């Protein structure tokens, strides 16, 4: 079986994420302890005990990564061998988890980078009032036409091309207002403003991209031990310097998830494992595979300890 291991991005978080894993498995608890030593604060308290704080960009990002890594640690105890995975990828933030999984990043470096990334994105959002809008059922051509309308009022760009009919715009508030108002004229029946801190994956995040680029220059990356498919290129990257450049670009660049998953299917993948909060990526893969005329043999999300009993 050729299995792709995929990691979720921001939006998968929820209050209490990871607690059931830490309670049940010492290996998961150790991952959270390592994250907290690297960060210098209690990630468990931030994710479990402080209400809606988990949804802050600078908490959600290290929290999701650590929860995914903790689940992987448990799966490894049960026989998962990373080097036998056919490839790995992650949606936006999830790329850092995928790079850790592929042996490119040390865990502590990954946690610190995503904390900084979250802080920088939060600061950029506060500097430039912005947001994101989901275009329900839109084609890429319709989405680009609406982005052009938005650009007459400010920054506006395609941010996420996740699956057929699932495209997200990002930009300044006035620009999104204009794009949403024009949606019916372009055949898009629903344009839904998302509850996010700012206009991720657009030029609204330029300051965050520059800050992340400086931080990445200080971190050692290794060549992946398994193929790593980039959001920015929708193809594998192996050179550590190219990976650094793509990670810095990714904050402002569109997430080419559908193209990345079509590459994955064309590579002969017949199974998907999604360790982490939620099972959004399995759902997207189901839609992409159906649209491509193919079929993934196995789609397995591992979000709760009970999911360990679900056969691959």
N, C-alpha and C positions, 0 to 999 in steps of 0.2 A: 504494500500500500504506500503510495506517495502522498505524504501528509504535509500540508502547510500549517504552520503555527502562526496565528494572527492575534495581535494584541490591541485592545480597545483604546480609544482616545477620550479626551475630556467630554463630559456629558454622561459617561457611564457611572459616575460617582453617586453614592447615596449614603445617608447617615448610617454609621455602623458597619460600613464595608470592611471586610477582612476580619471582623471580630470572631465570627464562627470558625474561621480557619485557625486563628491564633489560639482560641480556646481548645480546639480539638487536636492540634498538631504542634509539637515543640519546634519542628523545623520552620513552620510558618511564623511562630513567635520570634525565632532568631532573626528572620529577615526584617521584621518590624524593629527589633532592637538595633540591628545594624543601621537601618535607615535613621533612627532617632539619634544614634551617635554621630552619624554623618551630618545631620541637619542641626543638631543642638536644641531640639525641642521635642515634645511628646506628640508624635504623629498620631498615635492611638487616641489621645485625648481630642485632638483636632478633628479626627474622623468619626469618633464614637460619642463623645460626651458634650460637645459644644454646639448642639443644634444645627443650624444651617451653615455653620462655618465651613463645613466640608465642601460647599459649592464655590468657595472662593478659588479663583484660578491658581493662586500660589499654594493652596492646600490640596485641591483636587488632583493636581498633576503628580506630585510625589506620592499621594495616597493611592491613586490608581496604579501607578508603576509598582509600588511596593506590594499592593494586594495581588497583582498579577504575578510578581516574582515569588511571593509566598505560595501561591497555588502551584507554580512550576516546581518549587522545592518539594512539595508533597507529591506531585506526580512523578518526580524523579525517584522518590523513595519507592514508588509503585511500578518502576520499570521504564519510565520515559527516558530515552537517550537523545539528547539534543542533536548530536552529530548524525543521527539517523533521520532527522527531519529533512524533507526535501527542500524547504525554503522557509523563510520567515518574513513578516511584514507587520507594520502597525499603522493605525490610522492617526496621523498627526502626532500628538503626544506619544501614542503607542509605538512610534518608531524607536524611541529610546529604550523601551522594554525589549523590542525586537533586536536591537543592537546589543543589549546585554545578553539576551538569549543566544545570539550568534557569536558571543565571545569577543565582540568589538570593544565594549565598554565594561569596566569594572562596575559592580553594583553601586558602590559608594559614589563614584563619579557620575553615574546615571542619575542617582537621586539628587545630588547637589545641582546638576545641570538643569533638571526639570523644575526644581524649586526656583532657581534663578530665572529660568524661562517663564515660569508662572508669574513671578514678581515683575519681570520686565514687561510682560504682556498686560498685567494689571495696570502698571504705571502708564503704559502707552494708551490704554483704554481711557484712563482718567485724563490724560493730556488731550486726546482727540475723541470727543463724544461720538460713538459709533456703535454699530451692532451688526446683526446678520439676519437674513430673511430666506426662508425656505420656499422654493418655487415648486408647488405640488404638481407633478406630472409634466413639468416643462421639458422640452428638448434643449439640447445645448445651443441650438440656433436661437430659440426663443429667449433663453437665459442671457445670451450675449447681447441680443437686441435690448433687453431690459437694462442690462448693465450700461449700455451706451446711453440710454435715457437717464439713468442715475448719474452718469459722469457729467451731465450738463449742470449738476448741482453740487458736485464734489467727488471725492474718492468713491468709486464703486467698481467691483470686480467679481468675477466668478471665484468663489472660495473653495467649494467642495463639489466635485463631480463624483458622487458616491455610487450611484447605480442608475439604471434606466428610470427616468422620471423623478430622480431625487438629486436636485441641484440646489446649492445654497449661494446666495449673493452676500457680499460683505462690503461695508463702507460707512461713510459718514451718514448721520441721521437724515439730513435733508436729501441726500442722494437716494437712500433707501425709500424715503417717503415718495419720491418721484417715481421710482421703479415700481413700487407697489401700486401706486395709482394708475400706472400705465399697463399693469398686468393683463386686465381683461381685453384691452385693445390688441394684445399680442397673443391671445389664445390661451393664457394661463389663468385658470379659474380661481386659484387660491394662492395667495402670497402671505406667508405666516412669519411675523417677526419672532425671532427666537429670544429666549431669556438667557443671554450671554453678556459677559462684561464688556465686550467691545468687538470691533471689526477685525476678527482674526483672519489670517491669510489674505491680507490686503496691505496696501501701502500705509494704512493706519498703524501698522505694527513696525514701521521702519526702524524706530529707535530700539525696539526690542531685538530686531534682527541684528543690529550693529552691536548691541551689548552681548548677545549670545555668541556672535562671531569672535569677540575678544575672549570670552570665557573658553570657548572651544579650542582656541589657540594654546591654552595652558594645559589641555588634557591629552593624555596619550590614548590613541585609538589603534587597534590592531585590525588586520584583515579578517573578514568574517570566516568562521569555520564552516558555515553553511550559507547558501545564497541569501542575500538580503535585498529585497525589492524596495526601491525608494519611492516615496510619494511624489517627489519632484520630477523624476524621470520615467516612472512606471516601468523601470527595468532594474536589473541587479547593479549594485555598486560594490566594488571590491577595494579600491584604493582608499586608505584612511583619509588622505587629504581631500579627495572628492566627496567622501561621506561628510566630512566637516563642512565643506562648502554647501552641500545640499541641505544639511540641518539648519545652517544659518539662513539660507534662501527660503526654506520651507515656511518660516513664520509669515512671510509676505506672499508666497507663491500659492497657487491653487493646489489642493490635494487631489491628485489624479487616481482616486481609489478604484473607480470602475476600470480604467485602463490597466492599473496594476493587477487587478484580479483577472482580467482577461489574459494578461500575460501569464499569470499563474495557471489558469486553465489550459492555455496553449502549451504549457510546460509539462502537461500530463498529470497534474494534481488530481487525485480522486478522493481526498479526505481533507477536512479542515478541523483543527483543534483551536478553540478560543478560550484560553485561560484568563479569567479576569471578570470584573463586574459586568453584568449584562451579557447579552448574546446578539448585539446589533450586527456584528460582522458576519455571523452565520446567516442572519436574515438577508443581508446585502448580497452575500455570495449566492444564496438560493436564487435571488432575482436575477443576478448577473448570469449565472449558469443557465437559467431558463431562457433568458433573452439570447444567449449565445448558441442555443440549441444543444447544449451539453447537459450533463448531469453529474453533480458531485456525489460520490457514493456515500460519504459519511460527513455529517455536519454535527460537531459536538461542542457545545458550550459548557465550560466548567466554571460555574459561578459560586456554587455552594458545595459543602462537603457531600451532600446527598448526590450530587452529580457524578461523584466518583463511581457510583454503582451503575451508571449508564454505559452500556457497551459502546465501544468505538465503531 
